[in-house]
């Protein structure tokens, strides 16, 4: 099976970093609903994450299932690498 | 200077084969001292936050041992 290109890992690393900060901000905003800067940062990061996801999916296939991601032709979400094979 | 590393003196029994290394230290978590988190705290960049395990600098605590602490006091 061919090795995934370097950009595959870079994109995943970026997604992982942004997801981490988004999770932290979500937990923070649960207890600080009126913190405007944090909400602004959250929305900026969410927007950036959407862009990253789109960039990833056009090249490497769907990230999530059940309509959360578009699909390539043919239906290839089960192709490797799986998360533990990454 | 404030530090999250606290010390205590263990009881030294006359039957101790060798004296304990005093003072014994233990590390307490930074969030104990913060209470309700104030807004606009300094943050790490996403990559560094992922590596350090926290977005806000104030909560970073690598939980070093007392001797390990001297070696890697890059604690920001």
Backbone of each chain as nested JSON, in Angstrom:
{
  "chains": [
    {"id": "A", "residues": [
      {"number": 1, "name": "UNK", "atoms": {"N": [0.872, -1.174, 0.0], "CA": [0.0, 0.0, 0.0], "C": [0.92, 1.24, 0.0]}},
      {"number": 2, "name": "UNK", "atoms": {"N": [0.628, 2.202, -0.848], "CA": [1.555, 3.326, -0.979], "C": [1.546, 4.182, 0.291]}},
      {"number": 3, "name": "UNK", "atoms": {"N": [2.696, 4.78, 0.546], "CA": [2.846, 5.629, 1.726], "C": [2.071, 6.927, 1.502]}},
      {"number": 4, "name": "UNK", "atoms": {"N": [1.411, 7.449, 2.562], "CA": [0.666, 8.697, 2.394], "C": [1.669, 9.84, 2.283]}},
      {"number": 5, "name": "UNK", "atoms": {"N": [1.344, 10.87, 1.499], "CA": [2.314, 11.973, 1.357], "C": [2.489, 12.734, 2.66]}},
      {"number": 6, "name": "UNK", "atoms": {"N": [3.563, 13.515, 2.721], "CA": [3.875, 14.257, 3.945], "C": [2.735, 15.219, 4.283]}},
      {"number": 7, "name": "UNK", "atoms": {"N": [2.101, 15.781, 3.252], "CA": [1.077, 16.791, 3.511], "C": [-0.083, 16.181, 4.284]}},
      {"number": 8, "name": "UNK", "atoms": {"N": [-0.301, 14.878, 4.076], "CA": [-1.383, 14.179, 4.793], "C": [-1.166, 14.315, 6.292]}},
      {"number": 9, "name": "UNK", "atoms": {"N": [0.08, 14.079, 6.691], "CA": [0.379, 14.14, 8.129], "C": [0.376, 15.566, 8.62]}},
      {"number": 10, "name": "UNK", "atoms": {"N": [0.826, 16.499, 7.781], "CA": [0.807, 17.902, 8.21], "C": [-0.625, 18.355, 8.463]}},
      {"number": 11, "name": "UNK", "atoms": {"N": [-1.51, 18.023, 7.495], "CA": [-2.91, 18.451, 7.649], "C": [-3.526, 17.849, 8.897]}},
      {"number": 12, "name": "UNK", "atoms": {"N": [-3.242, 16.561, 9.119], "CA": [-3.813, 15.92, 10.311], "C": [-3.267, 16.565, 11.576]}},
      {"number": 13, "name": "UNK", "atoms": {"N": [-1.983, 16.924, 11.552], "CA": [-1.383, 17.549, 12.735], "C": [-2.029, 18.904, 12.992]}},
      {"number": 14, "name": "UNK", "atoms": {"N": [-2.239, 19.667, 11.921], "CA": [-2.896, 20.975, 12.083], "C": [-4.301, 20.8, 12.637]}},
      {"number": 15, "name": "UNK", "atoms": {"N": [-5.035, 19.845, 12.034], "CA": [-6.412, 19.613, 12.496], "C": [-6.416, 19.255, 13.976]}},
      {"number": 16, "name": "UNK", "atoms": {"N": [-5.454, 18.403, 14.361], "CA": [-5.403, 17.948, 15.751], "C": [-5.152, 19.125, 16.687]}},
      {"number": 17, "name": "UNK", "atoms": {"N": [-4.213, 20.007, 16.289], "CA": [-3.873, 21.137, 17.153], "C": [-5.08, 22.062, 17.295]}},
      {"number": 18, "name": "UNK", "atoms": {"N": [-5.752, 22.335, 16.173], "CA": [-6.894, 23.258, 16.234], "C": [-8.03, 22.615, 17.015]}},
      {"number": 19, "name": "UNK", "atoms": {"N": [-8.242, 21.317, 16.831], "CA": [-9.309, 20.66, 17.584], "C": [-9.038, 20.747, 19.073]}},
      {"number": 20, "name": "UNK", "atoms": {"N": [-7.753, 20.598, 19.45], "CA": [-7.426, 20.649, 20.876], "C": [-7.818, 22.005, 21.45]}},
      {"number": 21, "name": "UNK", "atoms": {"N": [-7.439, 23.078, 20.752], "CA": [-7.74, 24.412, 21.28], "C": [-9.251, 24.638, 21.274]}},
      {"number": 22, "name": "UNK", "atoms": {"N": [-9.939, 24.097, 20.253], "CA": [-11.397, 24.275, 20.202], "C": [-12.059, 23.588, 21.385]}},
      {"number": 23, "name": "UNK", "atoms": {"N": [-11.578, 22.404, 21.727], "CA": [-12.17, 21.689, 22.865], "C": [-11.937, 22.471, 24.145]}},
      {"number": 24, "name": "UNK", "atoms": {"N": [-10.687, 22.961, 24.295], "CA": [-10.374, 23.733, 25.501], "C": [-11.262, 24.97, 25.583]}},
      {"number": 25, "name": "UNK", "atoms": {"N": [-11.442, 25.644, 24.461], "CA": [-12.27, 26.854, 24.455], "C": [-13.726, 26.517, 24.747]}},
      {"number": 26, "name": "UNK", "atoms": {"N": [-14.182, 25.367, 24.229], "CA": [-15.577, 24.994, 24.495], "C": [-15.785, 24.822, 25.99]}},
      {"number": 27, "name": "UNK", "atoms": {"N": [-14.841, 24.098, 26.631], "CA": [-14.971, 23.884, 28.072], "C": [-14.914, 25.21, 28.808]}},
      {"number": 28, "name": "UNK", "atoms": {"N": [-14.02, 26.117, 28.327], "CA": [-13.891, 27.419, 28.988], "C": [-15.187, 28.207, 28.827]}},
      {"number": 29, "name": "UNK", "atoms": {"N": [-15.754, 28.18, 27.613], "CA": [-16.941, 28.998, 27.353], "C": [-18.176, 28.447, 28.062]}},
      {"number": 30, "name": "UNK", "atoms": {"N": [-18.141, 27.143, 28.405], "CA": [-19.283, 26.614, 29.17], "C": [-19.44, 27.363, 30.487]}},
      {"number": 31, "name": "UNK", "atoms": {"N": [-18.316, 27.764, 31.055], "CA": [-18.406, 28.445, 32.359], "C": [-18.247, 29.956, 32.208]}},
      {"number": 32, "name": "UNK", "atoms": {"N": [-17.898, 30.424, 30.981], "CA": [-17.728, 31.868, 30.799], "C": [-18.543, 32.325, 29.596]}},
      {"number": 33, "name": "UNK", "atoms": {"N": [-19.883, 32.259, 29.676], "CA": [-20.67, 32.539, 28.466], "C": [-20.523, 33.966, 27.953]}},
      {"number": 34, "name": "UNK", "atoms": {"N": [-20.063, 34.897, 28.788], "CA": [-20.057, 36.299, 28.329], "C": [-18.677, 36.772, 27.908]}},
      {"number": 35, "name": "UNK", "atoms": {"N": [-17.735, 35.834, 27.731], "CA": [-16.38, 36.247, 27.384], "C": [-16.305, 36.468, 25.875]}},
      {"number": 36, "name": "UNK", "atoms": {"N": [-16.337, 37.74, 25.435], "CA": [-16.484, 38.033, 24.013], "C": [-15.247, 37.606, 23.232]}},
      {"number": 37, "name": "UNK", "atoms": {"N": [-14.039, 37.906, 23.784], "CA": [-12.829, 37.581, 23.022], "C": [-12.735, 36.08, 22.79]}},
      {"number": 38, "name": "UNK", "atoms": {"N": [-13.089, 35.308, 23.83], "CA": [-12.978, 33.856, 23.684], "C": [-13.934, 33.355, 22.608]}},
      {"number": 39, "name": "UNK", "atoms": {"N": [-15.128, 33.942, 22.557], "CA": [-16.095, 33.508, 21.537], "C": [-15.572, 33.878, 20.164]}},
      {"number": 40, "name": "UNK", "atoms": {"N": [-14.968, 35.072, 20.071], "CA": [-14.389, 35.49, 18.787], "C": [-13.307, 34.508, 18.361]}},
      {"number": 41, "name": "UNK", "atoms": {"N": [-12.449, 34.163, 19.305], "CA": [-11.364, 33.232, 18.981], "C": [-11.941, 31.879, 18.572]}},
      {"number": 42, "name": "UNK", "atoms": {"N": [-12.985, 31.469, 19.297], "CA": [-13.609, 30.185, 18.991], "C": [-14.144, 30.18, 17.563]}},
      {"number": 43, "name": "UNK", "atoms": {"N": [-14.821, 31.259, 17.182], "CA": [-15.388, 31.301, 15.829], "C": [-14.304, 31.346, 14.773]}},
      {"number": 44, "name": "UNK", "atoms": {"N": [-13.233, 32.091, 15.055], "CA": [-12.131, 32.13, 14.082], "C": [-11.561, 30.742, 13.882]}},
      {"number": 45, "name": "UNK", "atoms": {"N": [-11.316, 30.045, 15.011], "CA": [-10.727, 28.702, 14.912], "C": [-11.685, 27.738, 14.228]}},
      {"number": 46, "name": "UNK", "atoms": {"N": [-12.987, 27.878, 14.514], "CA": [-13.958, 26.976, 13.878], "C": [-13.934, 27.188, 12.37]}},
      {"number": 47, "name": "UNK", "atoms": {"N": [-13.826, 28.447, 11.961], "CA": [-13.783, 28.748, 10.525], "C": [-12.529, 28.141, 9.908]}},
      {"number": 48, "name": "UNK", "atoms": {"N": [-11.401, 28.324, 10.627], "CA": [-10.15, 27.783, 10.095], "C": [-10.222, 26.26, 10.004]}},
      {"number": 49, "name": "UNK", "atoms": {"N": [-10.846, 25.658, 11.021], "CA": [-10.957, 24.205, 11.014], "C": [-11.784, 23.733, 9.835]}},
      {"number": 50, "name": "UNK", "atoms": {"N": [-12.851, 24.489, 9.495], "CA": [-13.685, 24.108, 8.349], "C": [-12.841, 24.117, 7.079]}},
      {"number": 51, "name": "UNK", "atoms": {"N": [-12.001, 25.173, 6.957], "CA": [-11.159, 25.267, 5.75], "C": [-10.224, 24.064, 5.684]}},
      {"number": 52, "name": "UNK", "atoms": {"N": [-9.607, 23.761, 6.83], "CA": [-8.652, 22.641, 6.861], "C": [-9.345, 21.339, 6.484]}},
      {"number": 53, "name": "UNK", "atoms": {"N": [-10.559, 21.174, 7.033], "CA": [-11.289, 19.935, 6.761], "C": [-11.574, 19.82, 5.259]}},
      {"number": 54, "name": "UNK", "atoms": {"N": [-11.979, 20.961, 4.67], "CA": [-12.294, 20.936, 3.231], "C": [-11.038, 20.59, 2.448]}},
      {"number": 55, "name": "UNK", "atoms": {"N": [-9.926, 21.218, 2.85], "CA": [-8.664, 20.974, 2.147], "C": [-8.28, 19.508, 2.252]}},
      {"number": 56, "name": "UNK", "atoms": {"N": [-8.466, 18.94, 3.446], "CA": [-8.078, 17.539, 3.657], "C": [-8.962, 16.617, 2.829]}},
      {"number": 57, "name": "UNK", "atoms": {"N": [-10.26, 16.912, 2.847], "CA": [-11.203, 15.965, 2.237], "C": [-11.102, 15.954, 0.726]}},
      {"number": 58, "name": "UNK", "atoms": {"N": [-10.732, 17.108, 0.139], "CA": [-10.621, 17.08, -1.326], "C": [-9.473, 16.155, -1.735]}},
      {"number": 59, "name": "UNK", "atoms": {"N": [-8.477, 16.042, -0.861], "CA": [-7.319, 15.224, -1.253], "C": [-7.409, 13.795, -0.751]}},
      {"number": 60, "name": "UNK", "atoms": {"N": [-7.855, 13.61, 0.491], "CA": [-7.636, 12.298, 1.11], "C": [-8.923, 11.584, 1.486]}},
      {"number": 61, "name": "UNK", "atoms": {"N": [-10.068, 12.132, 1.146], "CA": [-11.274, 11.378, 1.455], "C": [-11.942, 11.896, 2.718]}},
      {"number": 62, "name": "UNK", "atoms": {"N": [-13.098, 11.316, 3.053], "CA": [-13.914, 11.864, 4.145], "C": [-13.24, 11.69, 5.491]}},
      {"number": 63, "name": "UNK", "atoms": {"N": [-13.462, 12.684, 6.372], "CA": [-12.962, 12.612, 7.741], "C": [-14.017, 11.959, 8.629]}},
      {"number": 64, "name": "UNK", "atoms": {"N": [-15.278, 12.369, 8.411], "CA": [-16.337, 11.806, 9.256], "C": [-17.386, 11.185, 8.346]}},
      {"number": 65, "name": "UNK", "atoms": {"N": [-18.356, 10.508, 8.922], "CA": [-19.329, 9.761, 8.123], "C": [-20.73, 10.319, 8.376]}},
      {"number": 66, "name": "UNK", "atoms": {"N": [-21.713, 9.652, 7.812], "CA": [-23.123, 9.978, 8.004], "C": [-23.427, 11.405, 7.586]}},
      {"number": 67, "name": "UNK", "atoms": {"N": [-22.778, 11.846, 6.464], "CA": [-23.148, 13.146, 5.944], "C": [-22.332, 14.273, 6.527]}},
      {"number": 68, "name": "UNK", "atoms": {"N": [-21.419, 13.959, 7.471], "CA": [-20.587, 15.025, 7.995], "C": [-19.477, 15.371, 7.012]}},
      {"number": 69, "name": "UNK", "atoms": {"N": [-19.242, 14.462, 6.046], "CA": [-18.206, 14.755, 5.045], "C": [-18.732, 14.353, 3.682]}},
      {"number": 70, "name": "UNK", "atoms": {"N": [-18.186, 15.067, 2.656], "CA": [-18.545, 14.654, 1.309], "C": [-17.798, 13.37, 0.97]}},
      {"number": 71, "name": "UNK", "atoms": {"N": [-18.255, 12.689, -0.083], "CA": [-17.578, 11.439, -0.443], "C": [-16.985, 11.553, -1.838]}},
      {"number": 72, "name": "UNK", "atoms": {"N": [-15.917, 10.81, -2.019], "CA": [-15.333, 10.717, -3.358], "C": [-16.1, 9.676, -4.15]}},
      {"number": 73, "name": "UNK", "atoms": {"N": [-15.686, 9.534, -5.416], "CA": [-16.212, 8.419, -6.195], "C": [-15.045, 7.51, -6.495]}},
      {"number": 74, "name": "UNK", "atoms": {"N": [-15.034, 6.199, -6.336], "CA": [-16.13, 5.434, -5.707], "C": [-16.142, 5.613, -4.201]}},
      {"number": 75, "name": "UNK", "atoms": {"N": [-17.131, 4.997, -3.559], "CA": [-17.357, 5.085, -2.105], "C": [-16.151, 4.493, -1.42]}},
      {"number": 76, "name": "UNK", "atoms": {"N": [-15.269, 5.334, -0.828], "CA": [-13.972, 4.778, -0.412], "C": [-13.644, 5.084, 1.041]}},
      {"number": 77, "name": "UNK", "atoms": {"N": [-14.65, 5.319, 1.901], "CA": [-14.287, 5.713, 3.27], "C": [-13.568, 4.564, 3.982]}},
      {"number": 78, "name": "UNK", "atoms": {"N": [-13.77, 3.296, 3.558], "CA": [-13.168, 2.2, 4.338], "C": [-11.743, 1.905, 3.883]}},
      {"number": 79, "name": "UNK", "atoms": {"N": [-11.247, 2.692, 2.909], "CA": [-9.868, 2.417, 2.454], "C": [-8.894, 2.82, 3.568]}},
      {"number": 80, "name": "UNK", "atoms": {"N": [-7.739, 2.203, 3.542], "CA": [-6.724, 2.544, 4.57], "C": [-6.166, 3.937, 4.271]}},
      {"number": 81, "name": "UNK", "atoms": {"N": [-5.421, 4.621, 5.103], "CA": [-5.097, 4.138, 6.435], "C": [-6.184, 4.454, 7.456]}},
      {"number": 82, "name": "UNK", "atoms": {"N": [-6.411, 3.486, 8.32], "CA": [-7.351, 3.707, 9.435], "C": [-6.619, 4.496, 10.507]}},
      {"number": 83, "name": "UNK", "atoms": {"N": [-7.375, 5.071, 11.479], "CA": [-6.721, 5.949, 12.462], "C": [-5.521, 5.305, 13.14]}},
      {"number": 84, "name": "UNK", "atoms": {"N": [-5.632, 3.997, 13.455], "CA": [-4.494, 3.419, 14.196], "C": [-3.339, 3.096, 13.246]}},
      {"number": 85, "name": "UNK", "atoms": {"N": [-3.634, 3.166, 11.89], "CA": [-2.546, 2.872, 10.958], "C": [-1.848, 4.145, 10.526]}},
      {"number": 86, "name": "UNK", "atoms": {"N": [-2.394, 5.282, 10.916], "CA": [-1.836, 6.536, 10.404], "C": [-0.374, 6.639, 10.785]}}
    ]},
    {"id": "B", "residues": [
      {"number": 1, "name": "UNK", "atoms": {"N": [9.309, 33.186, 46.663], "CA": [8.714, 33.204, 45.343], "C": [7.666, 32.086, 45.325]}},
      {"number": 2, "name": "UNK", "atoms": {"N": [6.479, 32.36, 44.766], "CA": [5.408, 31.36, 44.78], "C": [5.812, 30.161, 43.932]}},
      {"number": 3, "name": "UNK", "atoms": {"N": [5.554, 28.966, 44.455], "CA": [5.768, 27.759, 43.657], "C": [4.717, 26.736, 44.045]}},
      {"number": 4, "name": "UNK", "atoms": {"N": [4.411, 25.842, 43.086], "CA": [3.384, 24.835, 43.387], "C": [4.034, 23.632, 44.077]}},
      {"number": 5, "name": "UNK", "atoms": {"N": [5.362, 23.739, 44.299], "CA": [6.055, 22.595, 44.94], "C": [6.06, 22.852, 46.445]}},
      {"number": 6, "name": "UNK", "atoms": {"N": [5.395, 21.956, 47.202], "CA": [5.311, 22.144, 48.646], "C": [6.235, 21.146, 49.331]}},
      {"number": 7, "name": "UNK", "atoms": {"N": [6.639, 21.466, 50.57], "CA": [7.583, 20.567, 51.257], "C": [7.013, 20.151, 52.601]}},
      {"number": 8, "name": "UNK", "atoms": {"N": [7.498, 19.027, 53.113], "CA": [7.109, 18.615, 54.466], "C": [8.255, 17.816, 55.062]}},
      {"number": 9, "name": "UNK", "atoms": {"N": [8.276, 17.777, 56.375], "CA": [9.342, 17.04, 57.072], "C": [8.779, 15.682, 57.503]}},
      {"number": 10, "name": "UNK", "atoms": {"N": [9.308, 14.555, 56.99], "CA": [8.807, 13.25, 57.446], "C": [9.304, 12.963, 58.865]}},
      {"number": 11, "name": "UNK", "atoms": {"N": [8.505, 12.151, 59.566], "CA": [8.916, 11.771, 60.934], "C": [10.122, 10.845, 60.81]}},
      {"number": 12, "name": "UNK", "atoms": {"N": [11.16, 11.121, 61.611], "CA": [12.364, 10.285, 61.536], "C": [12.353, 9.358, 62.74]}},
      {"number": 13, "name": "UNK", "atoms": {"N": [12.125, 8.027, 62.462], "CA": [12.033, 7.072, 63.579], "C": [13.433, 6.639, 63.971]}},
      {"number": 14, "name": "UNK", "atoms": {"N": [13.639, 6.352, 65.284], "CA": [14.956, 5.842, 65.711], "C": [15.296, 4.522, 65.036]}},
      {"number": 15, "name": "UNK", "atoms": {"N": [14.263, 3.828, 64.508], "CA": [14.554, 2.541, 63.857], "C": [14.788, 2.703, 62.366]}},
      {"number": 16, "name": "UNK", "atoms": {"N": [14.832, 3.949, 61.899], "CA": [15.052, 4.128, 60.448], "C": [16.452, 3.627, 60.103]}},
      {"number": 17, "name": "UNK", "atoms": {"N": [16.611, 2.747, 59.119], "CA": [17.962, 2.295, 58.74], "C": [18.791, 3.455, 58.218]}},
      {"number": 18, "name": "UNK", "atoms": {"N": [18.148, 4.371, 57.457], "CA": [18.94, 5.52, 56.98], "C": [18.049, 6.749, 56.99]}},
      {"number": 19, "name": "UNK", "atoms": {"N": [18.623, 7.932, 57.159], "CA": [17.804, 9.151, 57.295], "C": [17.076, 9.453, 55.99]}},
      {"number": 20, "name": "UNK", "atoms": {"N": [15.784, 9.932, 56.042], "CA": [15.057, 10.266, 54.804], "C": [15.677, 11.502, 54.165]}},
      {"number": 21, "name": "UNK", "atoms": {"N": [15.529, 11.601, 52.853], "CA": [16.036, 12.804, 52.152], "C": [15.074, 13.929, 52.47]}},
      {"number": 22, "name": "UNK", "atoms": {"N": [15.504, 14.879, 53.293], "CA": [14.576, 15.96, 53.647], "C": [15.019, 17.253, 52.949]}},
      {"number": 23, "name": "UNK", "atoms": {"N": [14.195, 18.24, 52.728], "CA": [12.764, 18.081, 52.986], "C": [12.093, 17.358, 51.818]}},
      {"number": 24, "name": "UNK", "atoms": {"N": [11.073, 16.573, 52.124], "CA": [10.355, 15.861, 51.053], "C": [9.45, 16.873, 50.362]}},
      {"number": 25, "name": "UNK", "atoms": {"N": [9.331, 16.754, 48.999], "CA": [8.495, 17.742, 48.306], "C": [7.385, 17.037, 47.524]}},
      {"number": 26, "name": "UNK", "atoms": {"N": [6.303, 17.765, 47.272], "CA": [5.236, 17.249, 46.4], "C": [4.707, 18.42, 45.595]}},
      {"number": 27, "name": "UNK", "atoms": {"N": [4.171, 18.121, 44.418], "CA": [3.736, 19.188, 43.511], "C": [2.224, 19.295, 43.566]}},
      {"number": 28, "name": "UNK", "atoms": {"N": [1.706, 20.514, 43.662], "CA": [0.252, 20.709, 43.654], "C": [-0.146, 21.316, 42.307]}},
      {"number": 29, "name": "UNK", "atoms": {"N": [-1.358, 21.013, 41.882], "CA": [-1.783, 21.448, 40.541], "C": [-2.013, 22.959, 40.538]}},
      {"number": 30, "name": "UNK", "atoms": {"N": [-1.666, 23.637, 39.429], "CA": [-1.833, 25.094, 39.393], "C": [-3.283, 25.539, 39.515]}},
      {"number": 31, "name": "UNK", "atoms": {"N": [-4.229, 24.666, 39.064], "CA": [-5.604, 25.171, 39.071], "C": [-6.155, 25.324, 40.48]}},
      {"number": 32, "name": "UNK", "atoms": {"N": [-5.437, 24.758, 41.463], "CA": [-5.914, 24.917, 42.847], "C": [-5.839, 26.374, 43.269]}},
      {"number": 33, "name": "UNK", "atoms": {"N": [-4.921, 27.106, 42.652], "CA": [-4.657, 28.472, 43.134], "C": [-5.409, 29.514, 42.328]}},
      {"number": 34, "name": "UNK", "atoms": {"N": [-6.219, 29.053, 41.356], "CA": [-6.801, 30.044, 40.455], "C": [-8.276, 30.263, 40.748]}},
      {"number": 35, "name": "UNK", "atoms": {"N": [-8.962, 29.211, 41.149], "CA": [-10.386, 29.388, 41.391], "C": [-11.072, 29.68, 40.077]}},
      {"number": 36, "name": "UNK", "atoms": {"N": [-11.994, 30.678, 40.063], "CA": [-12.713, 30.929, 38.834], "C": [-11.765, 31.587, 37.844]}},
      {"number": 37, "name": "UNK", "atoms": {"N": [-11.633, 30.996, 36.663], "CA": [-10.597, 31.425, 35.707], "C": [-10.933, 32.818, 35.184]}},
      {"number": 38, "name": "UNK", "atoms": {"N": [-10.025, 33.813, 35.318], "CA": [-10.305, 35.155, 34.782], "C": [-10.211, 35.13, 33.264]}},
      {"number": 39, "name": "UNK", "atoms": {"N": [-10.883, 36.053, 32.561], "CA": [-10.774, 36.072, 31.094], "C": [-9.43, 36.605, 30.633]}},
      {"number": 40, "name": "UNK", "atoms": {"N": [-9.175, 36.447, 29.334], "CA": [-7.987, 37.015, 28.678], "C": [-6.681, 36.583, 29.35]}},
      {"number": 41, "name": "UNK", "atoms": {"N": [-6.556, 35.29, 29.648], "CA": [-5.273, 34.794, 30.158], "C": [-4.358, 34.525, 28.962]}},
      {"number": 42, "name": "UNK", "atoms": {"N": [-3.045, 34.637, 29.126], "CA": [-2.141, 34.348, 27.998], "C": [-2.262, 32.894, 27.575]}},
      {"number": 43, "name": "UNK", "atoms": {"N": [-2.18, 32.659, 26.254], "CA": [-2.392, 31.308, 25.731], "C": [-1.164, 30.86, 24.953]}},
      {"number": 44, "name": "UNK", "atoms": {"N": [-1.091, 29.547, 24.7], "CA": [-0.062, 28.999, 23.813], "C": [-0.629, 28.983, 22.393]}},
      {"number": 45, "name": "UNK", "atoms": {"N": [0.27, 28.913, 21.398], "CA": [-0.186, 28.711, 20.018], "C": [-0.72, 27.275, 19.917]}},
      {"number": 46, "name": "UNK", "atoms": {"N": [-1.617, 26.994, 18.928], "CA": [-2.24, 25.659, 18.864], "C": [-1.253, 24.5, 18.921]}},
      {"number": 47, "name": "UNK", "atoms": {"N": [-0.153, 24.58, 18.15], "CA": [0.772, 23.438, 18.158], "C": [1.359, 23.234, 19.539]}},
      {"number": 48, "name": "UNK", "atoms": {"N": [1.789, 24.377, 20.133], "CA": [2.435, 24.248, 21.442], "C": [1.416, 23.813, 22.48]}},
      {"number": 49, "name": "UNK", "atoms": {"N": [0.167, 24.302, 22.321], "CA": [-0.878, 23.915, 23.285], "C": [-1.089, 22.415, 23.215]}},
      {"number": 50, "name": "UNK", "atoms": {"N": [-1.08, 21.88, 21.978], "CA": [-1.268, 20.442, 21.829], "C": [-0.139, 19.696, 22.519]}},
      {"number": 51, "name": "UNK", "atoms": {"N": [1.083, 20.215, 22.371], "CA": [2.243, 19.513, 22.946], "C": [2.232, 19.631, 24.452]}},
      {"number": 52, "name": "UNK", "atoms": {"N": [1.853, 20.798, 24.959], "CA": [1.934, 20.998, 26.401], "C": [0.688, 20.504, 27.116]}},
      {"number": 53, "name": "UNK", "atoms": {"N": [-0.382, 20.297, 26.385], "CA": [-1.546, 19.711, 27.028], "C": [-2.491, 20.719, 27.631]}},
      {"number": 54, "name": "UNK", "atoms": {"N": [-2.206, 22.037, 27.407], "CA": [-3.16, 23.014, 27.906], "C": [-3.069, 24.256, 27.032]}},
      {"number": 55, "name": "UNK", "atoms": {"N": [-4.184, 24.947, 26.874], "CA": [-4.179, 26.139, 26.026], "C": [-3.636, 27.335, 26.804]}},
      {"number": 56, "name": "UNK", "atoms": {"N": [-3.943, 27.418, 28.103], "CA": [-3.523, 28.584, 28.887], "C": [-2.214, 28.311, 29.599]}},
      {"number": 57, "name": "UNK", "atoms": {"N": [-1.327, 29.272, 29.521], "CA": [0.033, 29.071, 30.051], "C": [-0.007, 28.782, 31.549]}},
      {"number": 58, "name": "UNK", "atoms": {"N": [-0.989, 29.386, 32.228], "CA": [-1.0, 29.315, 33.685], "C": [-1.228, 27.893, 34.176]}},
      {"number": 59, "name": "UNK", "atoms": {"N": [-1.877, 27.059, 33.349], "CA": [-2.21, 25.707, 33.804], "C": [-1.135, 24.693, 33.444]}},
      {"number": 60, "name": "UNK", "atoms": {"N": [-0.067, 25.135, 32.764], "CA": [0.947, 24.168, 32.329], "C": [1.729, 23.67, 33.54]}},
      {"number": 61, "name": "UNK", "atoms": {"N": [1.773, 22.346, 33.725], "CA": [2.496, 21.798, 34.863], "C": [3.029, 20.43, 34.469]}},
      {"number": 62, "name": "UNK", "atoms": {"N": [4.315, 20.295, 34.105], "CA": [4.836, 19.0, 33.664], "C": [5.007, 18.013, 34.814]}},
      {"number": 63, "name": "UNK", "atoms": {"N": [4.659, 18.414, 36.055], "CA": [4.688, 17.508, 37.208], "C": [6.045, 16.834, 37.332]}},
      {"number": 64, "name": "UNK", "atoms": {"N": [7.111, 17.667, 37.371], "CA": [8.466, 17.111, 37.453], "C": [8.745, 16.651, 38.873]}},
      {"number": 65, "name": "UNK", "atoms": {"N": [9.689, 15.699, 38.973], "CA": [10.187, 15.301, 40.283], "C": [11.126, 16.386, 40.78]}},
      {"number": 66, "name": "UNK", "atoms": {"N": [11.48, 16.402, 42.083], "CA": [12.337, 17.477, 42.595], "C": [13.683, 17.497, 41.9]}},
      {"number": 67, "name": "UNK", "atoms": {"N": [14.251, 16.321, 41.593], "CA": [15.599, 16.315, 40.982], "C": [15.469, 16.544, 39.487]}},
      {"number": 68, "name": "UNK", "atoms": {"N": [14.348, 16.037, 38.923], "CA": [14.124, 16.253, 37.491], "C": [13.924, 17.749, 37.247]}},
      {"number": 69, "name": "UNK", "atoms": {"N": [13.357, 18.425, 38.274], "CA": [13.038, 19.848, 38.136], "C": [14.296, 20.638, 37.803]}},
      {"number": 70, "name": "UNK", "atoms": {"N": [15.41, 20.309, 38.504], "CA": [16.634, 21.093, 38.265], "C": [17.082, 20.9, 36.83]}},
      {"number": 71, "name": "UNK", "atoms": {"N": [16.915, 19.668, 36.319], "CA": [17.406, 19.389, 34.976], "C": [16.596, 20.155, 33.951]}},
      {"number": 72, "name": "UNK", "atoms": {"N": [15.218, 20.064, 34.024], "CA": [14.455, 20.67, 32.938], "C": [13.622, 21.81, 33.479]}},
      {"number": 73, "name": "UNK", "atoms": {"N": [14.26, 22.843, 34.051], "CA": [13.416, 23.939, 34.566], "C": [13.056, 24.865, 33.427]}},
      {"number": 74, "name": "UNK", "atoms": {"N": [12.513, 24.273, 32.325], "CA": [11.997, 25.123, 31.244], "C": [10.532, 25.416, 31.494]}},
      {"number": 75, "name": "UNK", "atoms": {"N": [10.137, 25.257, 32.762], "CA": [8.718, 25.423, 33.074], "C": [8.346, 26.868, 32.779]}},
      {"number": 76, "name": "UNK", "atoms": {"N": [7.454, 27.07, 31.849], "CA": [7.118, 28.469, 31.518], "C": [5.953, 28.934, 32.387]}}
    ]}
  ]
}
